[in-house]
């Protein structure tokens, strides 16, 4: 099996500030999450993970943003960050920093 590590399809654009920033933020949250002991980890995930029933009841809307940075395992994180690394800089170069931030969120 082969894994891409990058591409050169889109040239130009500014430095992919938000792309790399989101990768670092995701990794930082996962490292923090992984350092929590069992009970605190469960509480952390229950607090910041999105529960569809709560959203439909008008509760915990903030979790629609915070859940994007939670990952279940190293493989989950690595898989997501690999494709963010490959594709996000191209999207950010085409639609610019400002719109990429809103697209990601």
Secondary structure, DSSP 8 states (H G I E B T S, - for coil): --------SS--SS--HHHHHHHHHHHHHHHHHHHS-HHHHHHHHHHHS--HHHHHTT--TTHHHHGGG--SSHHHHHHHHHHHHHHHHHHHHHHHHHHHHHHH-
